[in-house]
Amino acid sequence: MADQQLVKVTIDNISIEVPAGTTILNAARKIGGEVAPPAMCYYSKLQGSGGKCRTCLVEVSKGSEKDPRPMPKLVASCRTTVMDGMEVKNITSPKVLDMRAGVVEFLLINHPLDCPVCDQAGECHLQDLSYEHGKEGTRYEFQRRIFKKHDIGPYIQLHMTRCILCYRCVFTADQLTQKREHGVLDRGDHSEIATFIEKSLDNDFIGNVIDVCPVGALTDRTFRFKNRVWFLKPMDAHRDCPSCSGKVTLWNRGDEVYRVTARKDEWGEVEDGPDGKPAWICNTCRFDKKKTSDWVIEGPRMINRHSVISANHYQGKVGMIKPTEIFEAVHEGRKPKLLMDIHKVSEVNKPNVELSKIEGPAHAKDFRGAK
């Protein structure tokens, strides 16, 4: 097999070599950090995704070595492949930053201020995007779109008012299940995700639409309003499941499992399994196995995308296993002092001065003569 051809691309003054055919977005993700453009609709595990939300637009200041002319307009990095010698600007381009602020304003036109009650708060991509690129107010003066909530099956509730029409759930249902019963209906500002004549989504893998949704439009009915994600402790766990990989993230509070999700990477996408395929999980693992005894706990899940969650992750071997560290091990050999005489330790306190006998507040002069 011949070696794969590599091309050199420079993004925000950082050069990297990637295989030919790689998109600008995936090349930027190899660099990582703020160089990688945000993406609300693109999902590397779903064929055909991308090119809808426009949050990943970048400026190509140099097309290639053969044709160094810049591209006249901003391009979608999730759909544009790199060329040898290409130079791209993301956070170093004022045009991109101004455009991204406009896209965020557009996405928030119809999006309700549900963050205080939304189950997606704390791990919402739109929340992150609006915090980094959004503006304080909106120029929109018309009435927002309003839809009724729908239960599309026993486990999933649809809040169409929060939807940004990224199509991720449609691609997931189309590519993971044998038949697709929901999609985008109507056109223009009437477009909505809906099921065909209110049918339920009852396929064994349909719960994955919750994981791919970047906002709070599709929520887990078994988890609704039970807790906040930043109060929960994510733990990697697995079980011998005949339907899926069985490798999940448990969200615990104490010994209680509040929800089960697939394991996600730093871009918020489902991780690949040992076979190189996405490790989607079945409905049985997601909704029915809510006891710690159902799982083999591996250890704390490192969440590096959302600081509000990673700030509370377990340190060390803590979780369903009791801590093995003793006091002396974590306090440099010192034994605990259960009863301590403050006068022997402190150099400030004066044992012969009784504060209760001092008239009024204590001052420095009350302690100068004391030994």
TORTOR-174065 format. One record per residue (C-alpha): residue in three letters; residue number from 1; y negated, x, z. Coordinates in steps of 0.1 Angstrom, whole numbers, plus 5000, padded with zeros to 4 digits. Example, Ala and Ser with C-alpha at 12.3 -4.5 7.8 and 13.67 -1.06 7.14 Angstrom:
// residues 2
<rec ALA; 1; <5045; 5123; 5078>>,
<rec SER; 2; <5011; 5137; 5071>>,
***
This chain:
// residues 371
<rec MET; 1; <5000; 5000; 5000>>,
<rec ALA; 2; <4967; 5015; 4990>>,
<rec ASP; 3; <4940; 5021; 5015>>,
<rec GLN; 4; <4915; 4993; 5019>>,
<rec GLN; 5; <4881; 5001; 5004>>,
<rec LEU; 6; <4853; 5005; 5030>>,
<rec VAL; 7; <4817; 4998; 5024>>,
<rec LYS; 8; <4787; 5009; 5044>>,
<rec VAL; 9; <4762; 4983; 5057>>,
<rec THR; 10; <4732; 4988; 5080>>,
<rec ILE; 11; <4723; 4960; 5103>>,
<rec ASP; 12; <4692; 4963; 5125>>,
<rec ASN; 13; <4692; 5001; 5118>>,
<rec ILE; 14; <4728; 5005; 5129>>,
<rec SER; 15; <4753; 5016; 5103>>,
<rec ILE; 16; <4789; 5006; 5102>>,
<rec GLU; 17; <4818; 5008; 5077>>,
<rec VAL; 18; <4838; 4976; 5071>>,
<rec PRO; 19; <4864; 4965; 5045>>,
<rec ALA; 20; <4851; 4951; 5013>>,
<rec GLY; 21; <4848; 4913; 5014>>,
<rec THR; 22; <4837; 4912; 5051>>,
<rec THR; 23; <4808; 4888; 5058>>,
<rec ILE; 24; <4776; 4900; 5073>>,
<rec LEU; 25; <4783; 4880; 5104>>,
<rec ASN; 26; <4817; 4896; 5111>>,
<rec ALA; 27; <4803; 4931; 5103>>,
<rec ALA; 28; <4775; 4924; 5129>>,
<rec ARG; 29; <4801; 4912; 5154>>,
<rec LYS; 30; <4819; 4946; 5151>>,
<rec ILE; 31; <4786; 4962; 5163>>,
<rec GLY; 32; <4783; 4935; 5189>>,
<rec GLY; 33; <4754; 4926; 5213>>,
<rec GLU; 34; <4722; 4911; 5200>>,
<rec VAL; 35; <4728; 4925; 5166>>,
<rec ALA; 36; <4754; 4897; 5159>>,
<rec PRO; 37; <4736; 4865; 5148>>,
<rec PRO; 38; <4744; 4833; 5166>>,
<rec ALA; 39; <4767; 4808; 5149>>,
<rec MET; 40; <4770; 4771; 5158>>,
<rec CYS; 41; <4792; 4759; 5129>>,
<rec TYR; 42; <4811; 4791; 5118>>,
<rec TYR; 43; <4846; 4795; 5134>>,
<rec SER; 44; <4866; 4824; 5121>>,
<rec LYS; 45; <4899; 4806; 5129>>,
<rec LEU; 46; <4890; 4776; 5107>>,
<rec GLN; 47; <4891; 4778; 5069>>,
<rec GLY; 48; <4860; 4765; 5052>>,
<rec SER; 49; <4838; 4766; 5083>>,
<rec GLY; 50; <4802; 4779; 5082>>,
<rec GLY; 51; <4771; 4774; 5061>>,
<rec LYS; 52; <4760; 4742; 5078>>,
<rec CYS; 53; <4739; 4750; 5109>>,
<rec ARG; 54; <4717; 4777; 5094>>,
<rec THR; 55; <4713; 4795; 5128>>,
<rec CYS; 56; <4729; 4827; 5114>>,
<rec LEU; 57; <4704; 4833; 5086>>,
<rec VAL; 58; <4694; 4869; 5082>>,
<rec GLU; 59; <4671; 4890; 5060>>,
<rec VAL; 60; <4687; 4913; 5034>>,
<rec SER; 61; <4660; 4940; 5028>>,
<rec LYS; 62; <4682; 4960; 5005>>,
<rec GLY; 63; <4710; 4944; 4984>>,
<rec SER; 64; <4731; 4975; 4977>>,
<rec GLU; 65; <4730; 5011; 4964>>,
<rec LYS; 66; <4734; 4999; 4929>>,
<rec ASP; 67; <4708; 4972; 4932>>,
<rec PRO; 68; <4684; 4980; 4960>>,
<rec ARG; 69; <4662; 4949; 4955>>,
<rec PRO; 70; <4659; 4927; 4986>>,
<rec MET; 71; <4672; 4892; 4984>>,
<rec PRO; 72; <4643; 4868; 4979>>,
<rec LYS; 73; <4653; 4844; 5007>>,
<rec LEU; 74; <4671; 4845; 5040>>,
<rec VAL; 75; <4709; 4842; 5036>>,
<rec ALA; 76; <4736; 4827; 5057>>,
<rec SER; 77; <4754; 4857; 5072>>,
<rec CYS; 78; <4786; 4837; 5077>>,
<rec ARG; 79; <4789; 4831; 5040>>,
<rec THR; 80; <4774; 4863; 5025>>,
<rec THR; 81; <4797; 4893; 5020>>,
<rec VAL; 82; <4785; 4928; 5025>>,
<rec MET; 83; <4779; 4953; 4997>>,
<rec ASP; 84; <4779; 4991; 4998>>,
<rec GLY; 85; <4745; 5003; 5010>>,
<rec MET; 86; <4733; 4969; 5020>>,
<rec GLU; 87; <4706; 4968; 5047>>,
<rec VAL; 88; <4702; 4937; 5069>>,
<rec LYS; 89; <4676; 4927; 5094>>,
<rec ASN; 90; <4684; 4902; 5122>>,
<rec ILE; 91; <4665; 4906; 5155>>,
<rec THR; 92; <4642; 4932; 5138>>,
<rec SER; 93; <4629; 4907; 5113>>,
<rec PRO; 94; <4599; 4884; 5123>>,
<rec LYS; 95; <4610; 4861; 5095>>,
<rec VAL; 96; <4644; 4856; 5110>>,
<rec LEU; 97; <4631; 4850; 5145>>,
<rec ASP; 98; <4606; 4825; 5133>>,
<rec MET; 99; <4632; 4807; 5112>>,
<rec ARG; 100; <4657; 4806; 5141>>,
<rec ALA; 101; <4631; 4790; 5163>>,
<rec GLY; 102; <4626; 4764; 5137>>,
<rec VAL; 103; <4663; 4757; 5133>>,
<rec VAL; 104; <4666; 4753; 5171>>,
<rec GLU; 105; <4638; 4729; 5171>>,
<rec PHE; 106; <4655; 4710; 5143>>,
<rec LEU; 107; <4689; 4709; 5162>>,
<rec LEU; 108; <4671; 4696; 5193>>,
<rec ILE; 109; <4653; 4668; 5175>>,
<rec ASN; 110; <4680; 4642; 5182>>,
<rec HIS; 111; <4698; 4661; 5210>>,
<rec PRO; 112; <4693; 4644; 5244>>,
<rec LEU; 113; <4683; 4662; 5276>>,
<rec ASP; 114; <4717; 4656; 5291>>,
<rec CYS; 115; <4722; 4691; 5305>>,
<rec PRO; 116; <4720; 4679; 5342>>,
<rec VAL; 117; <4749; 4655; 5336>>,
<rec CYS; 118; <4767; 4671; 5306>>,
<rec ASP; 119; <4801; 4687; 5313>>,
<rec GLN; 120; <4794; 4714; 5287>>,
<rec ALA; 121; <4764; 4727; 5307>>,
<rec GLY; 122; <4769; 4764; 5316>>,
<rec GLU; 123; <4790; 4771; 5285>>,
<rec CYS; 124; <4771; 4753; 5258>>,
<rec HIS; 125; <4762; 4774; 5228>>,
<rec LEU; 126; <4732; 4752; 5221>>,
<rec GLN; 127; <4719; 4758; 5256>>,
<rec ASP; 128; <4722; 4795; 5250>>,
<rec LEU; 129; <4705; 4793; 5216>>,
<rec SER; 130; <4676; 4772; 5229>>,
<rec TYR; 131; <4671; 4795; 5259>>,
<rec GLU; 132; <4669; 4826; 5236>>,
<rec HIS; 133; <4651; 4811; 5206>>,
<rec GLY; 134; <4637; 4777; 5215>>,
<rec LYS; 135; <4602; 4765; 5222>>,
<rec GLU; 136; <4588; 4747; 5252>>,
<rec GLY; 137; <4580; 4714; 5233>>,
<rec THR; 138; <4588; 4695; 5202>>,
<rec ARG; 139; <4566; 4682; 5174>>,
<rec TYR; 140; <4590; 4653; 5167>>,
<rec GLU; 141; <4573; 4619; 5174>>,
<rec PHE; 142; <4599; 4594; 5162>>,
<rec GLN; 143; <4627; 4577; 5180>>,
<rec ARG; 144; <4659; 4598; 5184>>,
<rec ARG; 145; <4692; 4587; 5171>>,
<rec ILE; 146; <4713; 4568; 5197>>,
<rec PHE; 147; <4750; 4561; 5195>>,
<rec LYS; 148; <4775; 4544; 5218>>,
<rec LYS; 149; <4801; 4565; 5235>>,
<rec HIS; 150; <4836; 4562; 5222>>,
<rec ASP; 151; <4870; 4569; 5237>>,
<rec ILE; 152; <4889; 4584; 5208>>,
<rec GLY; 153; <4922; 4585; 5225>>,
<rec PRO; 154; <4933; 4587; 5262>>,
<rec TYR; 155; <4919; 4622; 5268>>,
<rec ILE; 156; <4888; 4626; 5246>>,
<rec GLN; 157; <4854; 4610; 5247>>,
<rec LEU; 158; <4829; 4613; 5219>>,
<rec HIS; 159; <4791; 4614; 5226>>,
<rec MET; 160; <4778; 4613; 5191>>,
<rec THR; 161; <4742; 4614; 5204>>,
<rec ARG; 162; <4749; 4651; 5214>>,
<rec CYS; 163; <4766; 4660; 5181>>,
<rec ILE; 164; <4750; 4686; 5158>>,
<rec LEU; 165; <4774; 4679; 5129>>,
<rec CYS; 166; <4789; 4713; 5128>>,
<rec TYR; 167; <4822; 4699; 5114>>,
<rec ARG; 168; <4843; 4722; 5136>>,
<rec CYS; 169; <4863; 4693; 5150>>,
<rec VAL; 170; <4870; 4679; 5115>>,
<rec PHE; 171; <4883; 4712; 5103>>,
<rec THR; 172; <4904; 4716; 5135>>,
<rec ALA; 173; <4920; 4681; 5131>>,
<rec ASP; 174; <4926; 4687; 5094>>,
<rec GLN; 175; <4942; 4721; 5097>>,
<rec LEU; 176; <4961; 4717; 5130>>,
<rec THR; 177; <4975; 4682; 5126>>,
<rec GLN; 178; <4996; 4665; 5100>>,
<rec LYS; 179; <4971; 4638; 5094>>,
<rec ARG; 180; <4933; 4635; 5100>>,
<rec GLU; 181; <4920; 4602; 5113>>,
<rec HIS; 182; <4884; 4612; 5119>>,
<rec GLY; 183; <4856; 4628; 5099>>,
<rec VAL; 184; <4819; 4624; 5090>>,
<rec LEU; 185; <4808; 4589; 5080>>,
<rec ASP; 186; <4776; 4578; 5063>>,
<rec ARG; 187; <4748; 4601; 5050>>,
<rec GLY; 188; <4715; 4616; 5060>>,
<rec ASP; 189; <4702; 4607; 5095>>,
<rec HIS; 190; <4730; 4581; 5098>>,
<rec SER; 191; <4758; 4607; 5096>>,
<rec GLU; 192; <4782; 4606; 5125>>,
<rec ILE; 193; <4816; 4618; 5135>>,
<rec ALA; 194; <4839; 4588; 5138>>,
<rec THR; 195; <4875; 4577; 5136>>,
<rec PHE; 196; <4888; 4553; 5109>>,
<rec ILE; 197; <4884; 4518; 5123>>,
<rec GLU; 198; <4883; 4532; 5159>>,
<rec LYS; 199; <4918; 4548; 5157>>,
<rec SER; 200; <4928; 4571; 5186>>,
<rec LEU; 201; <4933; 4608; 5181>>,
<rec ASP; 202; <4968; 4611; 5195>>,
<rec ASN; 203; <4982; 4642; 5178>>,
<rec ASP; 204; <4998; 4668; 5202>>,
<rec PHE; 205; <4972; 4694; 5193>>,
<rec ILE; 206; <4942; 4672; 5190>>,
<rec GLY; 207; <4928; 4684; 5224>>,
<rec ASN; 208; <4917; 4716; 5206>>,
<rec VAL; 209; <4887; 4697; 5192>>,
<rec ILE; 210; <4873; 4700; 5227>>,
<rec ASP; 211; <4875; 4738; 5227>>,
<rec VAL; 212; <4859; 4742; 5193>>,
<rec CYS; 213; <4829; 4719; 5200>>,
<rec PRO; 214; <4799; 4741; 5206>>,
<rec VAL; 215; <4780; 4713; 5225>>,
<rec GLY; 216; <4790; 4684; 5248>>,
<rec ALA; 217; <4798; 4659; 5220>>,
<rec LEU; 218; <4836; 4660; 5227>>,
<rec THR; 219; <4845; 4661; 5263>>,
<rec ASP; 220; <4877; 4661; 5283>>,
<rec ARG; 221; <4881; 4627; 5300>>,
<rec THR; 222; <4904; 4642; 5327>>,
<rec PHE; 223; <4876; 4666; 5337>>,
<rec ARG; 224; <4845; 4644; 5333>>,
<rec PHE; 225; <4820; 4647; 5361>>,
<rec LYS; 226; <4845; 4663; 5385>>,
<rec ASN; 227; <4828; 4698; 5388>>,
<rec ARG; 228; <4805; 4723; 5373>>,
<rec VAL; 229; <4820; 4753; 5355>>,
<rec TRP; 230; <4800; 4778; 5375>>,
<rec PHE; 231; <4817; 4765; 5407>>,
<rec LEU; 232; <4852; 4771; 5392>>,
<rec LYS; 233; <4872; 4802; 5390>>,
<rec PRO; 234; <4888; 4810; 5356>>,
<rec MET; 235; <4923; 4824; 5358>>,
<rec ASP; 236; <4946; 4836; 5331>>,
<rec ALA; 237; <4980; 4819; 5333>>,
<rec HIS; 238; <5010; 4811; 5311>>,
<rec ARG; 239; <5041; 4789; 5310>>,
<rec ASP; 240; <5072; 4786; 5288>>,
<rec CYS; 241; <5060; 4759; 5265>>,
<rec PRO; 242; <5082; 4748; 5235>>,
<rec SER; 243; <5052; 4735; 5215>>,
<rec CYS; 244; <5025; 4762; 5218>>,
<rec SER; 245; <5019; 4797; 5231>>,
<rec GLY; 246; <5015; 4785; 5266>>,
<rec LYS; 247; <4988; 4810; 5273>>,
<rec VAL; 248; <4958; 4793; 5288>>,
<rec THR; 249; <4928; 4797; 5312>>,
<rec LEU; 250; <4930; 4776; 5344>>,
<rec TRP; 251; <4897; 4765; 5360>>,
<rec ASN; 252; <4904; 4764; 5397>>,
<rec ARG; 253; <4885; 4756; 5428>>,
<rec GLY; 254; <4907; 4767; 5457>>,
<rec ASP; 255; <4943; 4756; 5449>>,
<rec GLU; 256; <4932; 4727; 5427>>,
<rec VAL; 257; <4933; 4730; 5389>>,
<rec TYR; 258; <4904; 4710; 5375>>,
<rec ARG; 259; <4910; 4717; 5338>>,
<rec VAL; 260; <4930; 4738; 5314>>,
<rec THR; 261; <4915; 4754; 5282>>,
<rec ALA; 262; <4926; 4779; 5256>>,
<rec ARG; 263; <4917; 4815; 5261>>,
<rec LYS; 264; <4884; 4824; 5243>>,
<rec ASP; 265; <4869; 4856; 5232>>,
<rec GLU; 266; <4833; 4868; 5236>>,
<rec TRP; 267; <4822; 4847; 5206>>,
<rec GLY; 268; <4836; 4815; 5222>>,
<rec GLU; 269; <4865; 4813; 5198>>,
<rec VAL; 270; <4902; 4809; 5206>>,
<rec GLU; 271; <4919; 4843; 5210>>,
<rec ASP; 272; <4947; 4854; 5187>>,
<rec GLY; 273; <4983; 4854; 5201>>,
<rec PRO; 274; <5008; 4883; 5199>>,
<rec ASP; 275; <5018; 4871; 5164>>,
<rec GLY; 276; <4982; 4874; 5152>>,
<rec LYS; 277; <4977; 4837; 5149>>,
<rec PRO; 278; <4952; 4817; 5169>>,
<rec ALA; 279; <4966; 4807; 5203>>,
<rec TRP; 280; <4959; 4770; 5202>>,
<rec ILE; 281; <4974; 4750; 5231>>,
<rec CYS; 282; <4991; 4716; 5231>>,
<rec ASN; 283; <4981; 4685; 5249>>,
<rec THR; 284; <5009; 4688; 5274>>,
<rec CYS; 285; <4995; 4722; 5286>>,
<rec ARG; 286; <4959; 4710; 5285>>,
<rec PHE; 287; <4961; 4676; 5301>>,
<rec ASP; 288; <4994; 4672; 5320>>,
<rec LYS; 289; <4999; 4705; 5337>>,
<rec LYS; 290; <4973; 4704; 5365>>,
<rec LYS; 291; <4993; 4720; 5393>>,
<rec THR; 292; <4993; 4757; 5401>>,
<rec SER; 293; <5031; 4754; 5405>>,
<rec ASP; 294; <5033; 4747; 5368>>,
<rec TRP; 295; <5019; 4781; 5358>>,
<rec VAL; 296; <5025; 4818; 5363>>,
<rec ILE; 297; <4991; 4831; 5374>>,
<rec GLU; 298; <4982; 4864; 5357>>,
<rec GLY; 299; <4949; 4872; 5373>>,
<rec PRO; 300; <4911; 4865; 5369>>,
<rec ARG; 301; <4897; 4857; 5335>>,
<rec MET; 302; <4868; 4880; 5326>>,
<rec ILE; 303; <4841; 4858; 5311>>,
<rec ASN; 304; <4816; 4881; 5294>>,
<rec ARG; 305; <4798; 4855; 5272>>,
<rec HIS; 306; <4783; 4833; 5299>>,
<rec SER; 307; <4767; 4850; 5328>>,
<rec VAL; 308; <4765; 4819; 5349>>,
<rec ILE; 309; <4803; 4818; 5349>>,
<rec SER; 310; <4810; 4855; 5350>>,
<rec ALA; 311; <4788; 4858; 5381>>,
<rec ASN; 312; <4814; 4839; 5401>>,
<rec HIS; 313; <4847; 4854; 5388>>,
<rec TYR; 314; <4872; 4867; 5413>>,
<rec GLN; 315; <4871; 4904; 5421>>,
<rec GLY; 316; <4905; 4921; 5426>>,
<rec LYS; 317; <4938; 4903; 5430>>,
<rec VAL; 318; <4925; 4871; 5443>>,
<rec GLY; 319; <4933; 4836; 5432>>,
<rec MET; 320; <4965; 4819; 5440>>,
<rec ILE; 321; <4976; 4851; 5457>>,
<rec LYS; 322; <4963; 4860; 5491>>,
<rec PRO; 323; <4943; 4892; 5493>>,
<rec THR; 324; <4963; 4923; 5502>>,
<rec GLU; 325; <4934; 4945; 5512>>,
<rec ILE; 326; <4930; 4951; 5549>>,
<rec PHE; 327; <4896; 4956; 5566>>,
<rec GLU; 328; <4899; 4994; 5570>>,
<rec ALA; 329; <4906; 4997; 5532>>,
<rec VAL; 330; <4874; 4981; 5521>>,
<rec HIS; 331; <4852; 4995; 5549>>,
<rec GLU; 332; <4860; 5032; 5545>>,
<rec GLY; 333; <4884; 5033; 5574>>,
<rec ARG; 334; <4862; 5016; 5600>>,
<rec LYS; 335; <4879; 4991; 5622>>,
<rec PRO; 336; <4863; 4957; 5628>>,
<rec LYS; 337; <4840; 4954; 5658>>,
<rec LEU; 338; <4847; 4920; 5672>>,
<rec LEU; 339; <4826; 4926; 5704>>,
<rec MET; 340; <4797; 4949; 5699>>,
<rec ASP; 341; <4770; 4961; 5724>>,
<rec ILE; 342; <4738; 4960; 5704>>,
<rec HIS; 343; <4721; 4984; 5728>>,
<rec LYS; 344; <4746; 5012; 5721>>,
<rec VAL; 345; <4742; 5008; 5683>>,
<rec SER; 346; <4705; 5000; 5679>>,
<rec GLU; 347; <4678; 5026; 5685>>,
<rec VAL; 348; <4651; 4999; 5686>>,
<rec ASN; 349; <4662; 4976; 5714>>,
<rec LYS; 350; <4652; 4984; 5750>>,
<rec PRO; 351; <4678; 4972; 5775>>,
<rec ASN; 352; <4654; 4971; 5804>>,
<rec VAL; 353; <4629; 4948; 5786>>,
<rec GLU; 354; <4638; 4911; 5791>>,
<rec LEU; 355; <4621; 4891; 5763>>,
<rec SER; 356; <4624; 4859; 5783>>,
<rec LYS; 357; <4600; 4873; 5810>>,
<rec ILE; 358; <4573; 4883; 5785>>,
<rec GLU; 359; <4544; 4858; 5785>>,
<rec GLY; 360; <4537; 4848; 5750>>,
<rec PRO; 361; <4548; 4867; 5718>>,
<rec ALA; 362; <4562; 4902; 5723>>,
<rec HIS; 363; <4539; 4931; 5711>>,
<rec ALA; 364; <4544; 4968; 5706>>,
<rec LYS; 365; <4527; 4975; 5740>>,
<rec ASP; 366; <4554; 4957; 5758>>,
<rec PHE; 367; <4580; 4983; 5746>>,
<rec ARG; 368; <4559; 5016; 5748>>,
<rec GLY; 369; <4566; 5023; 5784>>,
<rec ALA; 370; <4603; 5012; 5783>>,
<rec LYS; 371; <4631; 5037; 5780>>,
***
